[in-house]
C-alpha cells in the first residue's frame, strides 16, 4: 500500500478517534448560590471543549504534503489556543504551558518520522499507527490534566469571590463594635423657622441612629421629620429657639448671580467654626441636565452638604448638595434650587418667612450665617458605618478615623 493511501487512512481514523468522546472531559457544575463564580468558570471550560470538538478545519489539510503529520500538530495546536483565548482559559499560564509542551512533543516525533520516511518507508504503517496512538493517548492525558488545573482555578476564584463578598457585606474593620453607637459623619443644616426646624440633605442623616446638631457650642438631639430621597432633602427639628432664621428666595437664582455657601467643610478636621465661600451661579442645571439643581463655582467640600447657599439679600437660593470632580477637570459644585425646597416644605406643612428684598451688609450677612447655620452630626452603629462605607458612591462625609 502506498504512502499516500496510508496518510489518507490515518487522517480518517485520527479525527474519528480524537473527537469521539469529548463529553468525558466535561466538568460538572455545582448547585447552590455559593458556587455562582465557580460555575461561570466551568461554563468557560466546557464551552472550550465543545468549540474544539465542533471545529473540523484540520480535516481539510492536504494529505499529499510530505509534512502532513506536522500540519496536523500545528493545526490542532492553533485551534486549541484559539478557543482557549475565546473562552478565557488563556488566563492560566500553567494550562498554556501544558498545551505547548504537548504540541512540541508530538510535533518533534512527527518531524523525525517525516525525515525517516524520506529515506525508508518500510515501517510506515506501524510507525503511523504508533504516532497516532501516542497523539491520542497524550492528548487525552492533557485534557484531563487541563480539566484538573481549571477545576482548581475555578475553586480558588470562587473562594476569593466569596471572601471578597463577605468582606464587602461585613465592611472594613473600623475598631467599633457592631452595636456600639458613635459619631460617624458630619454635614451642615440651617434654621428655617423659629421653632427649631432645619433643612439639610437626606444623605447627611441617612441611616443615622441619632442626629445631633451643634449650635452656639451646644449639642442638641434632633428628630427627622421628613425626607425627599429623590432631591436629597430632609427636614429635622430640635428643641432650639434660634435668634436668626434664614428666609427662602421668592425666585430661583439667576445665571451669574452672586452667592455665598455656608457650612462646615471637612467637619471637625479643620475646625468647629463655620466657613463661608463666595462665588456665582454658573449654570441653571445640574449634572445630566438636572433642572432641580444649579451649578456654582463657590467651593464645596465634604461636610458642606446640607448647608445654605444664599444671595446678597440673605435669602436661601439653594441647598448645597454635591461636588463632582474628575482628574484633569475643574470641579463642579451643585445646589438644590429653592423652588424645589419650597415644594418639599409645603408638602410637609412647613411655612417659611417672607424673603428679604433689600441688600444686606456683609456684617449682617455674616451674623445671619453664624447664627442660623448648624453643624449636623450623624451617630451610627458600627454595623451601619461598615455597611455605608462598603456602599459604592456613598456621599456621607465620614470622619477620617473610618476612612
C-alpha positions in Angstrom: 0.0 0.0 0.0 1.4 3.4 -0.9 2.4 6.2 1.5 -0.4 8.5 0.2 -3.0 5.8 0.9 -1.7 5.3 4.4 -1.8 9.0 5.1 -5.4 9.2 3.9 -6.4 6.3 6.1 -4.7 7.9 9.2 -6.4 11.2 8.5 -9.8 9.4 8.6 -9.1 7.3 11.7 -7.2 10.1 13.5 -10.0 12.6 13.6 -12.6 10.0 14.3 -10.8 8.7 17.4 -9.6 12.1 18.5 -13.2 13.6 18.9 -15.4 10.6 19.6 -15.9 11.1 23.3 -15.2 14.7 24.2 -18.1 14.7 26.7 -15.9 12.7 29.1 -13.8 15.9 29.7 -16.8 17.9 30.9 -16.7 19.4 34.4 -19.9 19.2 36.3 -21.3 22.4 37.7 -22.2 22.7 41.4 -25.6 23.6 42.8 -26.2 26.5 45.2 -25.8 30.3 45.1 -22.3 30.0 46.7 -21.0 28.4 43.5 -22.0 31.1 41.0 -18.4 32.2 40.3 -17.2 28.6 40.2 -19.9 27.7 37.6 -19.1 30.6 35.4 -15.5 29.3 35.1 -16.8 25.8 34.5 -19.0 27.0 31.7 -15.9 28.5 30.0 -14.1 25.2 30.1 -17.0 23.2 28.8 -17.6 25.7 26.0 -13.9 25.4 25.0 -14.2 21.7 24.9 -17.3 21.9 22.7 -15.8 24.5 20.4 -12.6 22.5 19.8 -14.8 19.4 19.0 -17.1 21.4 16.7 -14.2 22.8 14.6 -13.3 20.4 11.7 -11.0 22.8 9.9 -8.0 20.5 10.5 -9.7 17.7 8.5 -9.2 19.7 5.3 -5.4 19.6 5.4 -3.9 18.4 2.1 -2.7 14.8 2.6 -0.4 14.9 -0.3 2.1 17.1 1.6 5.2 15.3 2.9 4.7 17.3 6.2 1.2 16.0 6.8 1.7 15.0 10.4 3.4 18.3 11.2 0.5 20.0 9.7 -1.9 18.1 11.9 0.1 19.0 15.0 0.3 22.7 14.0 -3.4 22.9 13.1 -4.6 21.2 16.3 -2.5 23.4 18.5 -3.6 26.6 16.8 -7.2 25.5 17.2 -6.9 24.7 20.8 -5.2 28.0 21.6 -7.7 30.0 19.6 -10.6 28.6 21.6 -8.7 29.0 24.8 -8.5 32.7 24.2 -12.1 32.9 23.1 -13.3 31.1 26.3 -10.8 32.8 28.7 -8.7 29.7 29.5 -5.6 31.6 28.5 -5.7 33.4 31.9 -3.9 30.3 33.4 -0.2 30.2 32.2 0.2 26.6 33.5 -2.5 25.5 31.1 -0.9 27.3 28.2 2.5 25.8 29.1 1.0 22.3 29.2 -0.7 22.7 25.8 2.5 23.9 24.3 4.6 21.1 25.8 2.3 18.5 24.3 2.4 20.3 20.9 6.2 20.4 20.9 6.4 16.7 21.9 4.1 15.3 19.2 5.5 17.7 16.6 9.1 16.6 17.2 8.0 13.0 16.9 6.2 13.8 13.6 9.3 15.6 12.3 11.5 12.6 13.0 9.1 10.3 11.1 9.0 12.5 8.1 12.8 12.7 7.9 13.0 8.9 8.2 10.4 8.3 5.5 12.4 10.4 3.0 14.9 7.5 3.1 12.8 4.5 4.1 9.0 3.8 4.2 9.4 0.1 5.2 7.7 0.5 8.6 5.4 3.4 7.6 2.1 1.7 8.5 3.2 0.7 12.0 5.0 3.9 12.7 2.0 5.9 11.6 -0.2 3.9 14.0 2.2 4.3 16.9 2.3 8.1 16.3 -1.5 8.3 16.1 -2.0 6.2 19.3 0.6 8.2 21.1 -1.0 11.5 20.0 -4.5 10.4 21.1 -3.2 9.0 24.4 -1.2 12.1 25.3 -4.0 14.4 24.2 -6.4 12.6 26.4 -4.0 12.9 29.4 -3.5 16.6 28.5 -7.3 17.2 28.5 -7.7 15.6 31.9 -4.7 17.5 33.2 -6.1 20.8 32.0 -9.5 19.9 33.4 -7.9 19.4 36.8 -6.0 22.6 36.6 -9.1 24.5 35.6 -11.2 22.9 38.4 -8.6 24.1 41.0 -8.6 27.5 39.4 -12.4 27.8 39.5 -12.5 26.7 43.1 -9.8 29.2 44.0 -11.6 32.0 42.2 -14.9 31.1 43.9 -13.2 31.2 47.3 -11.7 34.6 46.5 -15.1 35.9 45.3 -16.9 34.6 48.4 -14.2 36.1 50.7 -14.5 39.5 48.9 -18.3 39.4 49.0 -18.2 38.6 52.8 -15.7 41.5 53.3 -18.0 43.9 51.4 -21.0 42.8 53.4 -19.2 43.0 56.7 -17.4 46.2 55.8 -13.9 47.3 56.9 -12.5 46.9 60.4 -13.2 50.3 61.9 -12.4 49.5 65.5 -16.0 49.9 66.6 -18.4 47.1 67.7 -21.4 46.4 65.5 -23.8 47.6 68.2 -21.7 50.5 69.5 -23.1 53.9 68.6 -20.5 56.6 67.7 -20.3 59.9 65.9 -19.6 58.8 62.3 -20.1 61.6 59.9 -21.0 65.3 59.6 -22.8 67.7 57.4 -24.5 71.1 57.6 -28.0 72.4 58.2 -29.8 75.7 58.6 -32.8 77.1 60.5 -35.9 77.9 58.5 -38.3 78.5 61.4 -38.1 80.0 64.9 -39.5 76.7 66.3 -36.2 74.9 65.5 -37.0 73.4 62.1 -33.9 72.9 60.0 -33.1 71.9 56.4 -30.3 69.6 55.4 -29.5 66.8 52.9 -31.1 63.4 53.1 -27.7 61.7 52.7 -26.4 63.6 55.8 -29.0 62.0 58.1 -29.5 58.7 56.1 -29.1 55.6 58.3 -28.3 57.5 61.4 -29.3 56.1 64.8 -29.2 59.6 66.2 -28.9 63.0 64.6 -27.3 65.7 66.7 -26.9 69.4 65.9 -24.3 71.7 67.4 -25.5 75.3 67.7 -23.6 78.0 69.5 -21.3 75.4 71.1 -24.1 73.3 72.5 -25.2 69.9 71.3 -28.9 69.1 70.8 -30.8 65.9 69.9 -32.9 66.3 66.8 -35.7 64.4 65.1 -36.0 63.7 61.4 -39.5 64.9 60.3 -39.4 64.3 56.6 -37.1 63.3 53.8 -37.1 63.7 50.0 -34.7 60.9 48.7 -35.1 61.9 45.1 -34.0 65.5 45.6 -31.7 64.7 48.6 -33.5 66.9 51.1 -34.5 66.4 54.8 -36.3 68.4 57.5 -35.1 67.9 61.0 -36.2 69.6 64.3 -34.5 70.3 67.6 -35.6 72.0 70.8 -34.0 75.2 69.9 -35.3 78.8 69.6 -32.8 80.3 67.2 -32.0 84.1 67.2 -31.7 84.1 63.4 -33.6 82.2 60.7 -33.0 82.0 57.0 -35.6 83.2 54.6 -36.1 81.5 51.2 -35.8 83.4 47.9 -39.0 84.0 46.1 -37.4 83.1 42.8 -34.7 80.7 41.8 -31.2 82.1 41.3 -30.2 83.7 38.1 -27.2 83.0 35.9 -24.1 84.8 37.2 -25.9 85.8 40.4 -23.5 86.2 43.3 -23.9 83.7 46.1 -22.3 82.6 49.4 -22.1 79.0 50.6 -22.0 78.5 54.3 -21.2 75.3 56.2 -18.7 73.1 57.9 -16.4 71.7 55.2 -14.3 68.7 56.3 -16.2 68.6 59.6 -14.1 68.9 62.8 -10.9 68.0 60.9 -10.2 71.7 60.2 -12.1 73.4 63.0 -15.6 73.7 64.5 -16.1 77.2 63.2 -18.4 77.9 60.3 -16.8 78.6 56.8 -18.2 80.8 54.1 -17.1 81.0 50.4 -18.4 83.2 47.7 -19.0 82.6 44.0 -21.6 82.9 41.3 -24.2 80.7 39.7 -22.5 79.2 36.6 -25.3 77.1 35.2 -29.0 76.7 35.8 -29.0 72.9 35.6 -27.1 70.3 37.5 -25.3 67.1 36.4 -27.0 65.4 33.5 -29.3 68.4 32.8 -30.9 68.0 36.2 -33.1 71.1 36.4 -33.9 70.7 40.1 -30.3 71.8 40.7 -27.9 74.6 39.6 -24.2 74.8 39.4 -21.9 77.2 41.2 -18.2 78.0 41.3 -18.4 78.6 45.1 -16.2 76.0 46.7 -17.9 72.9 48.2 -16.1 70.3 50.3 -17.0 67.2 52.2 -19.1 68.4 55.2 -20.7 71.3 53.3 -23.7 69.1 52.3 -27.0 70.5 53.5 -25.7 74.0 54.0 -27.4 77.2 52.7 -26.5 78.9 49.5 -27.6 82.5 50.0 -27.7 85.6 47.8 -26.7 89.1 48.9 -30.1 89.7 50.4 -29.6 86.8 52.8 -32.2 84.6 51.1 -31.5 81.0 50.5 -31.4 80.3 46.8 -30.2 76.7 47.2 -29.1 73.8 49.4 -25.5 72.6 48.9 -25.7 69.0 47.8 -22.7 67.6 45.9 -19.4 68.1 44.2 -18.3 66.3 41.0 -14.6 66.1 40.3 -12.5 64.3 37.7 -8.8 64.2 37.3 -7.6 67.0 35.0 -11.0 68.7 35.1 -12.0 71.6 37.3 -14.5 70.6 40.0 -18.3 71.3 39.6 -20.4 72.2 42.6 -24.2 71.8 42.8 -27.1 73.1 44.8 -30.8 72.2 45.0 -32.9 75.0 43.8 -35.0 77.0 46.3 -38.2 76.2 44.3 -37.7 72.5 45.0 -37.1 73.2 48.7 -40.4 75.2 48.9 -42.4 72.4 47.3 -40.9 69.9 49.8 -41.6 72.2 52.8 -45.1 72.9 51.7 -45.9 69.2 51.4 -44.8 68.8 55.0 -46.6 71.9 56.3 -43.5 74.0 57.0 -44.1 77.7 56.4 -41.1 79.9 55.6 -40.7 83.6 56.5 -41.2 86.2 53.7 -38.0 86.7 51.7 -35.9 89.9 52.1 -35.9 92.4 49.4 -33.0 94.6 50.4 -29.3 94.0 50.2 -27.7 93.1 53.5 -24.4 94.4 54.7 -21.6 91.9 54.9 -21.7 92.3 58.7 -25.4 91.5 58.9 -25.0 88.7 56.4 -22.1 87.2 58.4 -24.2 87.5 61.6 -27.1 85.6 59.9 -24.9 82.9 58.6 -23.2 82.4 62.0 -26.4 82.2 64.0 -28.7 80.3 61.6 -26.3 77.6 60.3 -25.7 74.4 62.3 -23.3 71.6 62.4 -25.1 68.3 61.9 -23.6 65.1 63.2 -24.7 61.6 62.3 -24.3 58.9 65.0 -24.3 55.4 63.8 -23.7 51.8 65.0 -20.5 50.2 63.9 -22.5 47.9 61.7 -24.2 50.8 60.0 -20.9 52.5 59.4 -19.3 49.5 57.8 -22.4 48.9 55.6 -22.4 52.5 54.4 -18.6 52.7 53.8 -18.9 49.5 51.8 -21.6 51.0 49.7 -20.4 52.4 46.4 -20.7 56.2 45.8 -21.7 57.0 49.4 -22.0 60.8 49.7 -21.6 60.8 53.5 -18.7 62.8 54.9 -17.3 60.1 57.3 -14.7 61.2 59.9 -11.2 60.3 58.9 -10.9 57.6 61.6 -13.3 55.5 59.5 -11.8 56.1 56.0 
